[in-house]
Amino acid sequence: MLQSPTAGAAVIDRAPATSAAVAAVGVTRRYGSGEAAVDALRGITIDIERGQFAAIMGPSGSGKSTLMHVLAGLDQPTTGNVHVAGQDITAMGDAQLTKLRREHIGFVFQAFNLLPTLTAEENILLPLQLAGRRVDQAWYDAVVERVGLADRVTHRPSELSGGQQQRVAVARALVTEPTVLFADEPTGNLDSKSSHEVLELLRDAAGSFGQTTVMVTHDADAAAAADRLIHIEDGVVVSDEVSK
């Protein structure tokens, strides 16, 4: 697990570790040009190992959300490469990226992003339907049981609490068995009790299912749930610690 070089330092060009679920190699991201240019990422090289629950933390404007978007293929780096499940996604076209995200990436956002006219079950299964994939009933049942929604799957979002809606969102991400789950401020809209429950759920998914998870947060309490903390400031990694 490597930290990025400081700005201006040479970037080592290398392939990511074979055990990495997702990796960045010499990644930069510049917005704009000339004197108005903003460098959101400045040469980040980092591996997230399979089965790891990593939190990316930093102040507003540090580049943490940009890094997540680049790792998830939602944004292109200006230079450098990103690998997901051993595939270099940097040069992929839109169709290839869409296919890769459907097969390898799950998302949980601060906003629950549930369709209000669908039941919890229908929301959970929607990514599989969009991808034309068969539902593995045993896996679906295991996920629903794990997130504590077995008795709520017929309810629509308006009939669920905020914490329950986020549980639906987590289940929706897990049911596709993604290589890596990205969680963007997943507790930002929740009270402290619901936040704790969702964080325990993400930790449990890593421990019980071996689910690789990358969470972006500004909350130190949320970050403490992860087993690895990557701290970013001004587009570079300033610390990278594993707590075991």
DAPEMO-V729501 format. One line per field, one symbol per residue. ss: DSSP state (2 for helix, 1 for strand, 0 for the rest). phi: phi as a letter, one per 30 degrees, with the letter a starting at -180 (. if undefined). psi: psi as a letter, one per 20 degrees, with the letter a starting at -180 (. if undefined). A space follows every 50 residues. Layout:
BEGIN
ss=???
phi=???
psi=???
END
This chain:
BEGIN
ss=00000000000000000001111111111110022201111111111110 00111110000002222222200000001111110011000002222222 22221111100000000012222222222220000022222222220000 00000122200222222222222200000111110000000222222222 22222222200111111002222000011111100111111100
phi=.cddddejddcddaddeddddbbcbhdbbccibidddbcdbbicbaccdd icccccbldeidjdddddddddidbcddbjbbcbhicdcdcddedddddd dddbbcbbcdddhcdddcdedddddeeddddicddddddedddddddice cbdcddedccdeddddddddddddddhddbccbchdcdccdddddddddd ddddddddciddbbccaccdddddddcbbcccbhibdcabbccb
psi=oqqqqrpiqqpporqrqhiphqqpokpqopparbiiqpnhpmlpoqpoqp jqoppoqrrpjhjghggghghijiqpqgrrqpppkjpoihjqrggggggg hhhipqpprgphlqphiqrgghggighgghikqqpohggghgghghikjh jjiiqrhijqrghhhhhghgghhhhilqhpppoolijhjqrhghgggghh ggghhgghikoppoppqiohgghihrjpoopppkjqpiqoppo.
END
